Amino acid sequence: MEDVLDVYHRPYDEDRPLICIDEQPKQLVSETRVPLPPRPGLPARYDYEYKREGVANLFMLFQPLLGWRYVMPTERRTAKDFAEVLRWLAEDLYPDADRLVLVTDNLNTHSTACLYEAFDPVRARRIAERLEWHYTPKHGSWLNMAEIEFAALSKQCLDRRIGTMARLRKEVAAWEEERNEQMVGVNWRFTTPDARVKLRSLYPSIKA
């Protein structure tokens, strides 16, 4: 926990950008009947029946010090999908950065091993050498600022029926563009000294 908190209080460094990464599933749901459009004094009305269209996956990449985020919808959640996220960050988005500072949870796919499943060893190693990993502790996913962005995305964009990957990509791209234009960041105030006081029970007890 203290490791992640200390990372959050580093000053901004364009050569070592901080990127919080998280992912979550999104159930695709389509309408079985055409919704009734709104009328004066009445909102749009939707039938209670719906059709499940499968489950998509959303990767959230959040750079809190710049107020920038990118949402990447995928059809699956595999090691190769996560490897493609890392490749895109390292080769396309930050090709000149010395190191990418990553905050994420301990999901089994969240490691450099995924790179070797997706790419040849030389390329995988080249990407892996530029990654600096910082993991949230067990039951401590709330420490990942990407979760805050997912909460905003769910409330502002995903609280409706979305039935196709194409529609999902369009909706999250519009949300992402608007939020990036506003440069919405996170004013993170919780520090390591705070944790030692407020979360004292989580620390081991040492007898004198």
Backbone as CSV, one residue per row, in Angstrom:
resi,resn,N_x,N_y,N_z,CA_x,CA_y,CA_z,C_x,C_y,C_z
1,MET,0.824,-1.202,0.000,0.000,0.000,0.000,0.864,1.260,0.000
2,GLU,1.866,1.288,0.888,2.709,2.475,0.976,3.458,2.715,-0.327
3,ASP,3.805,1.650,-1.004,4.491,1.772,-2.288,3.638,2.563,-3.275
4,VAL,2.359,2.214,-3.397,1.460,2.912,-4.325,1.259,4.356,-3.884
5,LEU,1.056,4.574,-2.584,0.835,5.932,-2.088,2.043,6.822,-2.358
6,ASP,3.223,6.282,-2.188,4.428,7.077,-2.456,4.562,7.401,-3.943
7,VAL,4.184,6.466,-4.796,4.219,6.715,-6.241,3.292,7.867,-6.602
8,TYR,2.121,7.911,-5.977,1.149,8.959,-6.288,1.661,10.353,-5.935
9,HIS,2.615,10.441,-5.046,3.097,11.759,-4.634,4.428,12.136,-5.276
10,ARG,4.815,11.380,-6.281,5.964,11.802,-7.074,5.563,12.977,-7.961
11,PRO,6.471,13.908,-8.229,6.159,14.987,-9.172,6.036,14.444,-10.589
12,TYR,5.353,15.199,-11.432,5.182,14.773,-12.822,6.530,14.722,-13.531
13,ASP,6.732,13.659,-14.286,7.964,13.475,-15.057,7.566,12.907,-16.417
14,GLU,7.744,13.694,-17.470,7.324,13.244,-18.798,8.134,12.051,-19.292
15,ASP,9.313,11.838,-18.707,10.118,10.677,-19.087,9.715,9.414,-18.332
16,ARG,8.910,9.589,-17.274,8.439,8.459,-16.475,6.957,8.662,-16.146
17,PRO,6.092,8.647,-17.158,4.672,8.919,-16.916,4.028,7.865,-16.023
18,LEU,3.169,8.344,-15.131,2.396,7.464,-14.253,1.086,7.107,-14.938
19,ILE,0.805,5.818,-15.055,-0.418,5.352,-15.706,-1.091,4.318,-14.809
20,CYS,-2.317,4.597,-14.410,-3.111,3.644,-13.634,-3.938,2.814,-14.613
21,ILE,-3.912,1.504,-14.442,-4.599,0.597,-15.360,-5.571,-0.281,-14.589
22,ASP,-6.773,-0.398,-15.121,-7.757,-1.300,-14.536,-8.613,-1.846,-15.666
23,GLU,-9.393,-2.858,-15.371,-10.292,-3.415,-16.377,-11.549,-3.936,-15.699
24,GLN,-12.630,-3.952,-16.445,-13.876,-4.499,-15.918,-14.751,-4.973,-17.067
25,PRO,-15.638,-5.936,-16.798,-16.539,-6.434,-17.847,-17.721,-5.497,-18.045
26,LYS,-18.306,-5.557,-19.213,-19.523,-4.807,-19.512,-20.488,-5.732,-20.245
27,GLN,-21.622,-6.003,-19.616,-22.647,-6.827,-20.248,-23.299,-6.048,-21.384
28,LEU,-23.288,-6.618,-22.578,-23.971,-6.000,-23.715,-25.428,-6.435,-23.693
29,VAL,-26.317,-5.459,-23.775,-27.756,-5.717,-23.661,-28.478,-4.926,-24.736
30,SER,-29.324,-5.597,-25.510,-30.090,-4.918,-26.563,-31.572,-4.919,-26.215
31,GLU,-32.300,-4.044,-26.875,-33.747,-3.951,-26.670,-34.460,-5.047,-27.463
32,THR,-35.535,-5.567,-26.903,-36.378,-6.514,-27.640,-37.541,-5.799,-28.315
33,ARG,-37.834,-4.583,-27.863,-38.873,-3.755,-28.468,-38.352,-2.333,-28.617
34,VAL,-38.815,-1.638,-29.616,-38.376,-0.262,-29.858,-38.861,0.627,-28.720
35,PRO,-37.961,1.358,-28.058,-38.381,2.245,-26.968,-39.332,3.328,-27.469
36,LEU,-40.232,3.761,-26.598,-41.136,4.855,-26.931,-40.405,6.168,-26.704
37,PRO,-40.396,7.059,-27.689,-39.666,8.323,-27.547,-40.312,9.222,-26.501
38,PRO,-39.552,10.174,-25.976,-40.128,11.093,-24.988,-41.196,11.981,-25.608
39,ARG,-42.155,12.360,-24.772,-43.209,13.290,-25.162,-43.295,14.385,-24.110
40,PRO,-43.960,15.482,-24.410,-44.083,16.550,-23.410,-44.621,16.010,-22.088
41,GLY,-43.822,16.174,-21.043,-44.230,15.711,-19.722,-43.929,14.254,-19.447
42,LEU,-43.422,13.515,-20.450,-43.140,12.092,-20.274,-41.734,11.766,-20.788
43,PRO,-40.955,11.022,-20.014,-39.624,10.617,-20.489,-39.743,9.467,-21.480
44,ALA,-38.649,9.132,-22.120,-38.631,7.950,-22.985,-38.922,6.717,-22.138
45,ARG,-39.605,5.759,-22.752,-39.980,4.549,-22.008,-39.388,3.314,-22.686
46,TYR,-38.875,2.428,-21.841,-38.219,1.215,-22.314,-38.927,-0.009,-21.748
47,ASP,-39.018,-1.044,-22.558,-39.642,-2.278,-22.102,-38.727,-2.966,-21.086
48,TYR,-39.318,-3.686,-20.146,-38.518,-4.341,-19.121,-37.752,-5.538,-19.672
49,GLU,-38.189,-6.066,-20.818,-37.489,-7.195,-21.414,-36.273,-6.712,-22.213
50,TYR,-35.249,-7.520,-22.205,-34.038,-7.198,-22.958,-33.366,-8.490,-23.389
51,LYS,-32.358,-8.371,-24.244,-31.637,-9.539,-24.746,-30.154,-9.390,-24.440
52,ARG,-29.583,-10.398,-23.836,-28.146,-10.387,-23.557,-27.365,-10.679,-24.845
53,GLU,-26.349,-9.856,-25.092,-25.571,-9.983,-26.327,-24.114,-10.343,-26.059
54,GLY,-23.840,-10.898,-24.908,-22.468,-11.251,-24.573,-21.835,-10.229,-23.643
55,VAL,-20.587,-10.459,-23.312,-19.868,-9.602,-22.368,-18.612,-9.051,-23.037
56,ALA,-18.456,-7.747,-22.975,-17.248,-7.092,-23.477,-16.315,-6.802,-22.303
57,ASN,-15.112,-6.393,-22.608,-14.149,-6.014,-21.581,-13.697,-4.583,-21.838
58,LEU,-13.481,-3.836,-20.776,-13.016,-2.457,-20.897,-11.711,-2.290,-20.130
59,PHE,-10.676,-1.820,-20.807,-9.432,-1.428,-20.155,-9.479,0.081,-19.936
60,MET,-9.179,0.506,-18.722,-9.092,1.929,-18.401,-7.634,2.289,-18.167
61,LEU,-7.134,3.244,-18.934,-5.779,3.762,-18.770,-5.908,5.214,-18.334
62,PHE,-5.393,5.539,-17.168,-5.610,6.867,-16.593,-4.288,7.467,-16.152
63,GLN,-4.020,8.669,-16.663,-2.828,9.405,-16.266,-3.283,10.569,-15.390
64,PRO,-3.338,10.377,-14.065,-3.981,11.351,-13.180,-3.307,12.711,-13.135
65,LEU,-2.000,12.755,-13.308,-1.306,14.038,-13.217,-1.584,14.936,-14.415
66,LEU,-2.103,14.375,-15.490,-2.449,15.166,-16.678,-3.956,15.260,-16.896
67,GLY,-4.735,14.518,-16.119,-6.179,14.500,-16.345,-6.532,13.879,-17.685
68,TRP,-5.804,12.817,-18.036,-6.012,12.154,-19.330,-6.370,10.705,-19.103
69,ARG,-7.307,10.196,-19.887,-7.661,8.793,-19.816,-7.987,8.247,-21.201
70,TYR,-7.845,6.920,-21.333,-8.197,6.234,-22.571,-8.893,4.935,-22.204
71,VAL,-10.039,4.695,-22.826,-10.802,3.477,-22.574,-10.706,2.596,-23.813
72,MET,-10.251,1.369,-23.616,-10.052,0.448,-24.727,-11.012,-0.739,-24.592
73,PRO,-12.105,-0.770,-25.369,-13.003,-1.928,-25.336,-12.404,-3.093,-26.121
74,THR,-12.509,-4.283,-25.562,-12.068,-5.494,-26.247,-13.146,-6.562,-26.109
75,GLU,-13.099,-7.527,-26.990,-14.100,-8.590,-26.947,-13.767,-9.652,-25.914
76,ARG,-12.510,-9.688,-25.466,-12.086,-10.696,-24.499,-11.205,-10.051,-23.439
77,ARG,-10.939,-10.821,-22.385,-9.988,-10.402,-21.363,-8.964,-11.516,-21.214
78,THR,-7.934,-11.453,-22.042,-6.898,-12.480,-22.022,-5.537,-11.828,-21.798
79,ALA,-4.541,-12.666,-21.568,-3.184,-12.155,-21.411,-2.728,-11.416,-22.664
80,LYS,-3.117,-11.915,-23.828,-2.715,-11.265,-25.076,-3.386,-9.904,-25.240
81,ASP,-4.618,-9.780,-24.764,-5.287,-8.478,-24.820,-4.551,-7.466,-23.944
82,PHE,-4.160,-7.896,-22.746,-3.430,-6.992,-21.860,-2.055,-6.673,-22.432
83,ALA,-1.432,-7.649,-23.062,-0.137,-7.404,-23.698,-0.248,-6.344,-24.786
84,GLU,-1.342,-6.352,-25.513,-1.547,-5.348,-26.557,-1.706,-3.960,-25.950
85,VAL,-2.339,-3.871,-24.778,-2.434,-2.591,-24.074,-1.035,-2.084,-23.733
86,LEU,-0.202,-2.951,-23.179,1.160,-2.558,-22.819,1.976,-2.174,-24.048
87,ARG,1.819,-2.924,-25.128,2.535,-2.605,-26.369,2.137,-1.236,-26.875
88,TRP,0.823,-0.951,-26.877,0.333,0.335,-27.360,0.895,1.481,-26.525
89,LEU,0.922,1.296,-25.206,1.482,2.326,-24.335,2.960,2.562,-24.638
90,ALA,3.711,1.484,-24.749,5.164,1.595,-24.885,5.607,2.016,-26.277
91,GLU,4.961,1.500,-27.302,5.437,1.737,-28.668,4.703,2.863,-29.384
92,ASP,3.438,3.059,-29.090,2.654,4.060,-29.816,2.460,5.350,-29.029
93,LEU,2.070,5.220,-27.757,1.727,6.416,-26.987,2.949,7.075,-26.358
94,TYR,3.847,6.276,-25.794,5.022,6.830,-25.110,6.309,6.196,-25.647
95,PRO,6.571,6.304,-26.939,7.762,5.637,-27.499,9.076,6.219,-26.997
96,ASP,9.065,7.474,-26.542,10.306,8.124,-26.132,10.492,8.177,-24.622
97,ALA,9.518,7.710,-23.862,9.644,7.728,-22.402,10.695,6.717,-21.958
98,ASP,11.450,7.081,-20.920,12.462,6.161,-20.398,11.811,4.952,-19.733
99,ARG,10.733,5.209,-19.002,10.084,4.147,-18.243,8.617,4.503,-18.044
100,LEU,7.758,3.499,-18.069,6.338,3.687,-17.803,6.046,3.173,-16.401
101,VAL,5.545,4.052,-15.550,5.241,3.699,-14.163,3.783,3.261,-14.101
102,LEU,3.559,1.984,-13.838,2.220,1.406,-13.902,1.704,1.070,-12.513
103,VAL,0.463,1.479,-12.240,-0.243,1.062,-11.026,-1.406,0.190,-11.456
104,THR,-1.460,-1.020,-10.923,-2.533,-1.939,-11.284,-2.729,-2.942,-10.157
105,ASP,-3.725,-3.816,-10.313,-3.950,-4.833,-9.290,-3.193,-6.112,-9.643
106,ASN,-3.388,-7.125,-8.813,-2.616,-8.363,-8.969,-3.325,-9.421,-9.802
107,LEU,-4.141,-9.019,-10.749,-4.791,-9.983,-11.625,-3.731,-10.842,-12.309
108,ASN,-4.056,-12.096,-12.555,-3.040,-13.030,-13.046,-2.408,-12.614,-14.372
109,THR,-3.110,-11.837,-15.176,-2.553,-11.415,-16.468,-1.700,-10.152,-16.362
110,HIS,-1.694,-9.508,-15.205,-1.010,-8.225,-15.062,0.461,-8.419,-14.684
111,SER,1.241,-8.844,-15.637,2.676,-9.014,-15.426,3.363,-9.043,-16.788
112,THR,4.674,-8.987,-16.762,5.415,-9.013,-18.023,5.288,-10.352,-18.735
113,ALA,4.853,-11.382,-18.027,4.706,-12.699,-18.658,3.752,-12.650,-19.842
114,CYS,2.746,-11.776,-19.771,1.777,-11.697,-20.866,2.438,-11.269,-22.167
115,LEU,3.508,-10.479,-22.070,4.188,-10.012,-23.277,4.805,-11.168,-24.053
116,TYR,5.297,-12.156,-23.329,5.938,-13.302,-23.981,4.920,-14.258,-24.590
117,GLU,3.653,-14.132,-24.169,2.589,-14.908,-24.805,2.142,-14.272,-26.115
118,ALA,2.366,-12.970,-26.238,1.846,-12.243,-27.396,2.902,-11.908,-28.445
119,PHE,4.151,-11.726,-28.030,5.182,-11.244,-28.951,6.420,-12.140,-28.897
120,ASP,7.286,-11.952,-29.881,8.529,-12.711,-29.872,9.387,-12.244,-28.692
121,PRO,10.310,-13.081,-28.209,11.063,-12.753,-26.999,11.818,-11.426,-27.058
122,VAL,12.363,-11.080,-28.200,13.126,-9.834,-28.312,12.212,-8.633,-28.104
123,ARG,11.079,-8.638,-28.765,10.141,-7.523,-28.628,9.551,-7.485,-27.222
124,ALA,9.195,-8.645,-26.696,8.633,-8.707,-25.348,9.618,-8.144,-24.330
125,ARG,10.874,-8.512,-24.447,11.893,-8.028,-23.522,12.084,-6.532,-23.656
126,ARG,12.062,-6.022,-24.868,12.244,-4.592,-25.101,11.144,-3.784,-24.410
127,ILE,9.924,-4.273,-24.477,8.815,-3.591,-23.809,8.926,-3.750,-22.297
128,ALA,9.196,-4.974,-21.848,9.229,-5.272,-20.413,10.265,-4.434,-19.674
129,GLU,11.392,-4.167,-20.305,12.464,-3.412,-19.654,12.067,-1.970,-19.357
130,ARG,11.016,-1.491,-19.998,10.601,-0.095,-19.796,9.410,0.026,-18.852
131,LEU,9.002,-1.071,-18.242,7.833,-1.054,-17.367,8.245,-1.133,-15.902
132,GLU,7.684,-0.241,-15.101,7.909,-0.241,-13.652,6.564,-0.526,-12.979
133,TRP,6.441,-1.677,-12.336,5.158,-2.146,-11.808,4.984,-1.769,-10.336
134,HIS,3.776,-1.311,-10.009,3.385,-1.058,-8.623,1.985,-1.635,-8.436
135,TYR,1.879,-2.645,-7.578,0.621,-3.364,-7.423,-0.132,-2.909,-6.174
136,THR,-1.437,-2.748,-6.310,-2.266,-2.498,-5.134,-2.331,-3.783,-4.312
137,PRO,-2.443,-3.673,-2.983,-2.489,-4.882,-2.157,-3.821,-5.611,-2.298
138,LYS,-3.863,-6.831,-1.808,-5.096,-7.609,-1.812,-6.186,-6.844,-1.071
139,HIS,-7.370,-6.793,-1.654,-8.513,-6.035,-1.129,-8.232,-4.526,-1.103
140,GLY,-7.233,-4.093,-1.848,-6.898,-2.670,-1.852,-7.035,-2.039,-3.221
141,SER,-7.955,-2.561,-4.033,-8.112,-2.024,-5.387,-8.583,-0.574,-5.378
142,TRP,-9.161,-0.126,-4.235,-9.598,1.271,-4.136,-8.416,2.235,-4.241
143,LEU,-7.209,1.715,-4.077,-6.025,2.558,-4.213,-5.681,2.855,-5.667
144,ASN,-6.311,2.160,-6.583,-6.051,2.375,-8.007,-6.957,3.497,-8.515
145,MET,-6.365,4.613,-8.922,-7.168,5.756,-9.361,-7.959,5.460,-10.625
146,ALA,-7.589,4.429,-11.364,-8.383,4.047,-12.532,-9.779,3.591,-12.119
147,GLU,-9.921,3.088,-10.884,-11.246,2.694,-10.400,-12.157,3.906,-10.253
148,ILE,-11.592,5.040,-9.886,-12.382,6.266,-9.785,-12.930,6.640,-11.155
149,GLU,-12.106,6.475,-12.171,-12.554,6.771,-13.531,-13.620,5.791,-13.990
150,PHE,-13.483,4.537,-13.612,-14.514,3.560,-13.966,-15.846,3.919,-13.308
151,ALA,-15.798,4.409,-12.079,-17.030,4.818,-11.404,-17.705,5.950,-12.167
152,ALA,-16.909,6.914,-12.631,-17.466,8.020,-13.412,-18.010,7.526,-14.745
153,LEU,-17.276,6.638,-15.406,-17.724,6.088,-16.685,-19.039,5.341,-16.524
154,SER,-19.145,4.534,-15.488,-20.363,3.750,-15.266,-21.563,4.651,-15.024
155,LYS,-21.371,5.705,-14.255,-22.471,6.601,-13.909,-22.856,7.513,-15.065
156,GLN,-21.883,7.991,-15.800,-22.134,9.007,-16.818,-22.372,8.447,-18.212
157,CYS,-21.984,7.188,-18.446,-22.023,6.672,-19.814,-22.629,5.281,-19.939
158,LEU,-22.336,4.403,-19.004,-22.705,2.995,-19.167,-23.997,2.608,-18.457
159,ASP,-24.694,3.574,-17.885,-25.929,3.266,-17.155,-27.118,3.189,-18.107
160,ARG,-26.949,2.503,-19.214,-27.999,2.354,-20.225,-27.750,1.043,-20.967
161,ARG,-28.711,0.639,-21.755,-28.556,-0.593,-22.521,-27.727,-0.341,-23.779
162,ILE,-26.653,-1.079,-23.896,-25.761,-0.994,-25.050,-25.625,-2.405,-25.602
163,GLY,-26.004,-2.592,-26.857,-26.148,-3.941,-27.375,-25.042,-4.457,-28.273
164,THR,-24.142,-3.574,-28.742,-23.101,-4.012,-29.675,-21.749,-3.419,-29.301
165,MET,-20.680,-4.065,-29.768,-19.340,-3.538,-29.545,-19.170,-2.197,-30.232
166,ALA,-19.740,-2.045,-31.425,-19.621,-0.784,-32.160,-20.246,0.358,-31.368
167,ARG,-21.412,0.121,-30.802,-22.079,1.150,-30.003,-21.288,1.427,-28.726
168,LEU,-20.758,0.380,-28.105,-19.964,0.566,-26.894,-18.739,1.428,-27.182
169,ARG,-18.038,1.135,-28.272,-16.850,1.922,-28.630,-17.218,3.387,-28.866
170,LYS,-18.332,3.614,-29.536,-18.765,4.978,-29.831,-19.106,5.737,-28.554
171,GLU,-19.821,5.084,-27.640,-20.246,5.741,-26.406,-19.050,6.085,-25.519
172,VAL,-18.142,5.123,-25.319,-17.019,5.396,-24.422,-16.047,6.394,-25.047
173,ALA,-15.933,6.403,-26.367,-15.055,7.371,-27.028,-15.575,8.790,-26.837
174,ALA,-16.891,8.962,-26.914,-17.487,10.286,-26.709,-17.276,10.743,-25.265
175,TRP,-17.489,9.837,-24.315,-17.271,10.169,-22.897,-15.815,10.533,-22.650
176,GLU,-14.926,9.730,-23.184,-13.491,9.940,-23.021,-13.057,11.297,-23.587
177,GLU,-13.536,11.624,-24.775,-13.152,12.889,-25.406,-13.600,14.084,-24.570
178,GLU,-14.836,14.045,-24.095,-15.345,15.164,-23.297,-14.576,15.307,-21.985
179,ARG,-14.307,14.186,-21.335,-13.615,14.244,-20.045,-12.161,14.682,-20.221
180,ASN,-11.535,14.277,-21.310,-10.162,14.710,-21.565,-10.094,16.194,-21.900
181,GLU,-11.093,16.689,-22.612,-11.131,18.123,-22.916,-11.210,18.945,-21.631
182,GLN,-11.907,18.400,-20.633,-12.026,19.084,-19.347,-10.814,18.847,-18.452
183,MET,-9.940,17.913,-18.867,-8.729,17.565,-18.113,-9.062,17.231,-16.658
184,VAL,-10.049,16.376,-16.483,-10.485,15.991,-15.139,-9.430,15.086,-14.507
185,GLY,-8.849,15.532,-13.421,-7.861,14.738,-12.707,-8.411,14.255,-11.375
186,VAL,-7.528,13.816,-10.509,-7.898,13.352,-9.171,-7.024,14.077,-8.156
187,ASN,-7.667,14.705,-7.195,-6.934,15.381,-6.124,-6.701,14.372,-4.998
188,TRP,-5.664,13.578,-5.151,-5.403,12.479,-4.220,-4.690,13.014,-2.978
189,ARG,-5.328,12.875,-1.819,-4.772,13.438,-0.590,-4.311,12.387,0.410
190,PHE,-4.689,11.138,0.200,-4.345,10.085,1.154,-2.865,9.744,1.014
191,THR,-2.129,9.836,2.100,-0.682,9.660,2.078,-0.256,8.477,2.950
192,THR,1.016,8.141,2.863,1.548,7.074,3.712,1.397,7.401,5.197
193,PRO,1.712,8.629,5.659,1.461,8.949,7.073,-0.014,8.794,7.452
194,ASP,-0.920,9.156,6.549,-2.350,8.960,6.819,-2.660,7.480,7.019
195,ALA,-2.105,6.649,6.156,-2.367,5.208,6.231,-1.884,4.630,7.552
196,ARG,-0.751,5.093,8.036,-0.196,4.550,9.277,-1.046,4.898,10.490
197,VAL,-1.846,5.955,10.364,-2.742,6.342,11.459,-4.130,5.736,11.267
198,LYS,-4.733,5.979,10.107,-6.123,5.583,9.887,-6.288,4.092,9.628
199,LEU,-5.256,3.459,9.099,-5.330,2.027,8.802,-4.335,1.249,9.662
200,ARG,-4.171,1.704,10.875,-3.194,1.096,11.769,-3.446,-0.396,11.968
201,SER,-4.713,-0.796,11.954,-5.050,-2.203,12.207,-4.534,-3.138,11.111
202,LEU,-4.219,-2.583,9.937,-3.723,-3.409,8.841,-2.225,-3.688,8.940
203,TYR,-1.558,-2.972,9.811,-0.118,-3.154,9.970,0.159,-4.247,11.003
204,PRO,1.245,-4.985,10.834,1.575,-6.007,11.839,1.906,-5.380,13.181
205,SER,1.538,-6.065,14.221,1.801,-5.585,15.576,3.151,-6.118,16.043
206,ILE,4.028,-5.214,16.435,5.367,-5.591,16.891,5.453,-5.357,18.395
207,LYS,5.714,-6.419,19.133,5.826,-6.311,20.588,7.223,-5.847,20.979
208,ALA,7.245,-4.925,21.913,8.533,-4.397,22.376,9.292,-5.456,23.172
